[in-house]
Amino acid sequence: MARLHAALPVNAPGAFFVDDSCIDCDACRQLAPATFARSSRHAQSYVAAQPEGETATERALMALVACPTASIGTAPKRDARMASTAFPVRIEDDVWYCGWHAAASYGAFSYLIVRPGGNVLVDSPRAAKPLMRRLEELGGVRWMFLTHKDDVADHEVFARRFGCTRIMHAADAGRLGVERRIDGSAPVRLDADLMVIPVPGHTRGSMALLYRDKFLFTGDHLWWDEDYGRLDAGREVCWYSFEEQVRSVERLRAYEFEWVLPGHGRSWRAASAGGMRGEIERALTGLAEG
């Protein structure tokens, strides 16, 4: 629970506040950009403007629910039950954003693919009861795709609840007890519409998941960086080999997709697969320049 006595002094006056436990995961700023912003001085989110109207208030309450560290609060306390049942939220087609970020994965984003051949949970959200119930209503989880070892969070709880097969690269799986381990660097097709693409670099076992030649779930391999205004791979947060990570980005030019959906950083959609390929080229130029 957020602590009013620890509220950041830069918060706009009013009911909503962010306290000093914020880890700057960016979830609240993406969910409710009209309310939350980033303080460059403190490297934390804060309430830049109090929400006005029903829609803005609902989005701010969703951010409160989604916050992995319970750093967002209201005084007086607001009822967030409706916000807690709002997740997952549809992004496009049959791809959903799960919300309920987990502190164990530093607030990483997780996603749900709802498909006739069995739903796929990409990385692990927090194992919150409202989310679990909603996942059941949407058909449960057949596969749990874990992009890398940093964003596994409550994977064991989801495996027990849904009996799903967890998929992870052997180089990252260690003792996690996943049911299916991917070896090597070659792409692996899980189904007609699902392809696993190993992308070592951020970690040795990082993988991306390509769905329907449209959506690429990238974990911490690639994301949209608003400061640069382009796709980025994050040299400063590379734990294995940045040179290998750049080579993994280069290999993505061989695939068709329009969406980049990361664990950390911003999602981004190109107007076409060709447009995305151009953005990959632009990213590679930026990475080469440092």
Number of C-alpha atoms within 10 A of each C-alpha: 11 19 17 17 8 13 19 19 13 14 20 17 12 13 14 28 29 27 24 19 16 21 16 17 23 23 26 27 19 17 19 21 19 17 23 27 19 17 15 8 6 13 12 19 28 29 29 19 17 19 21 11 8 9 11 17 17 18 21 28 27 25 30 29 25 26 23 26 21 18 24 29 23 18 11 9 9 11 10 14 12 11 18 21 16 17 21 21 14 14 12 10 8 11 19 18 20 26 27 28 26 24 18 17 22 18 26 29 30 29 25 26 20 19 14 7 10 14 21 22 27 29 30 30 30 26 18 14 11 15 20 18 12 16 20 12 9 15 14 22 22 18 22 27 29 28 32 29 21 19 26 25 23 17 23 17 15 22 18 9 14 17 15 23 17 24 22 30 26 18 17 20 20 12 7 13 11 21 14 16 15 20 14 11 15 11 16 15 13 12 10 9 13 17 18 25 25 24 31 26 25 29 24 20 23 28 30 28 24 22 20 12 15 17 19 25 28 25 30 27 29 30 23 22 16 11 6 10 9 15 25 23 25 18 16 8 12 16 11 15 14 20 15 16 24 24 14 23 21 15 14 17 17 8 14 19 23 19 23 23 26 25 27 23 25 18 19 16 16 15 9 14 18 14 14 22 19 14 18 21 17 15 23 19 11 15 18 10 7 7
